[in-house]
Amino acid sequence: MKNFAIKIVWFTTAYVFFFAVLNQTNVDLRIIMSLHIVGVFLIPYLTYTVLTDNYKTDKTFKDWYEDHQMDTLDEDDDH
């Protein structure tokens, strides 16, 4: 997890789950609204970070999945 974008994705996911759980409890409304305001800025920041990330790969869709190797997707099945 060297990439900053994946770290912000994990953090935002945990934050949203924490916020959802906190909403089900009897927490002061000021705390809930403060967390909501932070989330309003966190989600667009996450989106911007992921879309502008400078991640490069040499994989294509023809590589398929790494755990299920296939020769190519262009071959036709005669079955």
N, C-alpha and C positions, 0 to 999 in steps of 0.2 A: 504494500500500500504506500508506494512512494508518491503517488499522484495526489495533489491537494484536492482535486475535484471529487475523488471518491471519498475522501475524509469528510468533506462538507456534505456529501450525500448521506453518509452514515450519521453525522451529527444532526442533520435536519430531520431524518427519519426518527431518530431517538427523541428529538425535541417534540415532534408531532405526536408520537405515542405518549410521551410524558404529559403533554398538554391535554390529550384526550382523556387520559386516566384522571388527571387532576380535575377536569370538568365534572367527573362523576362523583367527586367527593364534596364535602362541605367546606370548601376553601373560600376565603374572603374574595369578594368580587373584584377588589382592586388588584389583587395578585393575578387573577385570571385575565383581567383586561390588560395588565402590563405584559404578561406573557403573550397575549394575542397581538399586541402592538409590535412586539419583537418578531413574532412569526410573520406578520404582514411584510416586514422588510427581509426576513430570512429566506422565504420561499422565492421571491424574485432574484435575490442574490445567488441562491443555489442555481436557478435556471440560467442566469447570465454566466456563472462560473463554468457550468458544464458545457454550455454552447460555445464558449470562447476558449476552452481548454486546448492547449497545444499538444495534444496526444496524437502520435503517429503510429501506424501499424502497417505491416506488409500483408496482412491477412485480407482475403476477399470472401465473398459469399460462396465461391467455389471450394473454399477450404473446409466448408461445413463446420461441424462441431469438433473440437479437439478430442473429446472423449468418445466419439463415435465416428471413426474414420470412414470416409467414402472416397472412391477413386475420383469421381467427378459428378456433378449434378447434370451434366449434359447427356449422359448415357440414358438410353431408353430401356425400359424394362419390357421384355417380350412375354411376360407371364400374364 
